[in-house]
Amino acid sequence: MVSDTIGDLINHLKTANRAGKQMVSVPYSGHRLAVVKLLAKEKYIASATKRGKKVRKYIDVELAYDGESPRINGARRISRPSRRLYRSARELRPAAGAHRITVLSTPKGILTDRDAKKQSVGGEVMFEMW
């Protein structure tokens, strides 16, 4: 059993990108699906689809590439199960770098740092991706 499902998802995506895979399957959860839909919206992955029934559900994630290089160059888990990190809307700062996002879990759903700042909502800072 995996205790850090988001950390596991990030690890799957980074490892599949480094191996040059076109697609990776991860176990389904509503939280993971919301995260990969956000990454698809931000163009870090090409698409995400749910498949399976009942207990055996998976999310098929199609990875995105710019020619030969992967769009996901790295990711870092910020809030961990042993140490949660929360930020208010006023404490949010833009991620350093043009192609870097910070993903938050907020009362309004899974949002990037830019969207959370626009909507004046804070939450748990889950991870950073570039």
C-alpha positions in Angstrom: 0.0 0.0 0.0 1.3 3.4 -0.9 0.9 6.1 1.8 1.8 9.0 -0.4 -0.3 8.7 -3.6 0.7 12.1 -5.1 4.4 11.4 -4.5 3.9 8.1 -6.2 2.1 9.8 -9.2 5.0 12.3 -9.6 7.5 9.5 -9.4 5.7 7.5 -12.1 5.6 10.5 -14.4 9.3 11.5 -13.9 10.5 7.9 -14.4 8.4 7.3 -17.5 9.6 10.5 -19.0 13.3 9.6 -18.4 12.7 6.2 -20.0 11.1 7.8 -23.1 7.7 6.1 -22.6 4.7 7.5 -24.5 2.1 6.3 -21.9 2.0 5.3 -18.2 -0.8 3.8 -16.1 -1.3 4.8 -12.5 -3.9 3.5 -10.0 -7.1 5.6 -10.0 -8.2 8.0 -7.4 -10.3 11.1 -7.7 -7.5 13.2 -6.3 -4.9 11.8 -8.8 -7.4 12.3 -11.7 -7.8 16.0 -10.7 -4.0 16.4 -10.6 -3.4 14.9 -14.0 -6.2 16.9 -15.6 -4.5 20.0 -14.3 -1.2 18.9 -15.7 -2.9 18.2 -19.0 -4.4 21.7 -18.9 -1.0 23.2 -18.2 0.5 21.1 -21.1 2.9 19.0 -19.0 1.2 15.9 -20.2 -0.8 15.3 -23.4 -3.9 13.6 -22.0 -5.4 11.6 -19.2 -8.2 9.0 -19.4 -9.8 6.8 -16.8 -10.3 3.1 -17.6 -11.5 0.0 -15.7 -14.4 -0.9 -13.5 -15.0 -1.2 -9.8 -11.8 -1.9 -7.9 -9.5 -2.2 -10.9 -9.5 1.4 -12.2 -6.5 3.1 -13.7 -5.6 6.4 -15.2 -3.8 6.2 -18.5 -1.5 9.2 -18.9 -0.1 10.1 -22.3 3.2 11.9 -21.8 4.0 15.1 -23.8 7.3 15.7 -25.6 8.8 18.7 -27.4 10.5 16.8 -30.2 12.8 14.4 -28.3 12.8 16.2 -25.0 10.1 15.6 -22.4 8.0 18.5 -21.1 8.4 17.4 -17.5 12.0 18.1 -16.7 11.6 17.7 -12.9 9.2 17.7 -10.0 9.6 18.1 -6.2 7.1 17.1 -3.6 6.7 19.9 -1.1 4.0 18.8 1.3 4.5 15.3 2.6 2.3 13.0 4.7 4.7 13.6 7.6 4.9 17.3 7.2 2.0 19.2 5.6 2.6 22.7 4.3 -0.2 25.2 3.9 -0.1 28.7 2.4 -2.7 31.5 2.4 -3.5 33.4 -0.7 -1.3 36.3 0.5 1.7 34.0 1.1 1.6 32.5 -2.4 4.6 33.6 -4.5 5.0 32.8 -8.2 7.2 29.8 -8.9 10.7 30.8 -9.9 11.1 30.3 -13.6 8.9 30.7 -16.7 8.0 27.0 -17.1 7.5 26.1 -13.5 4.2 25.7 -11.6 3.3 25.0 -8.0 0.2 22.8 -7.5 -2.1 23.4 -4.6 -5.0 21.5 -3.1 -7.6 24.2 -2.2 -11.2 24.3 -1.1 -12.0 25.2 -4.8 -10.2 22.1 -6.1 -6.7 21.4 -7.4 -5.2 24.7 -8.7 -1.9 26.2 -9.8 -0.3 28.9 -7.8 -1.3 31.5 -10.4 -5.0 30.4 -10.4 -5.1 30.2 -6.6 -3.7 33.7 -6.3 -6.3 35.0 -8.9 -9.2 33.4 -6.9 -7.7 34.5 -3.5 -7.7 31.1 -2.1 -4.9 29.2 -0.2 -4.4 25.6 0.5 -1.9 22.7 0.8 1.2 23.2 -1.4 1.5 19.7 -2.9 4.3 19.8 -5.4 6.3 21.9 -7.9 6.9 20.9 -11.5 9.2 22.3 -14.2 
